[in-house]
Amino acid sequence: MSLNVSLPIELENRVREHVASGLYGSASEVIREALRLFEAYQQAQAGSLQLLKSDIAKGMVDVRAARVSVVNMDNIKSEGRKKK
């Protein structure tokens, strides 16, 4: 498959710099690697979001079961400062 892509000059320059560094043999290699990294980043983000949703769900179970209490941040700060 062949695909032509237009890039802003800043991105074009970055692609050229990566090729010039010798780490990549062509602009296509740079773009392929960038897409692989982008997909890995998206998967990591999705995993983090899923963990966050799971933690929130656990917290809500605790709220419904009355296993939570009001937190006094001033007391927490005071206790933390005492431990320095």
Sequence and secondary structure as in RCSB ss.txt:
>XXXX:A:sequence
MSLNVSLPIELENRVREHVASGLYGSASEVIREALRLFEAYQQAQAGSLQLLKSDIAKGMVDVRAARVSVVNMDN
IKSEGRKKK
>XXXX:A:secstr
        HHHHHHHHHHHHTTS SSHHHHHHHHHHHHHHHHHHHHHHHHHHHHHHHHHHHHHHTT      HHH
HHHHHHHT 
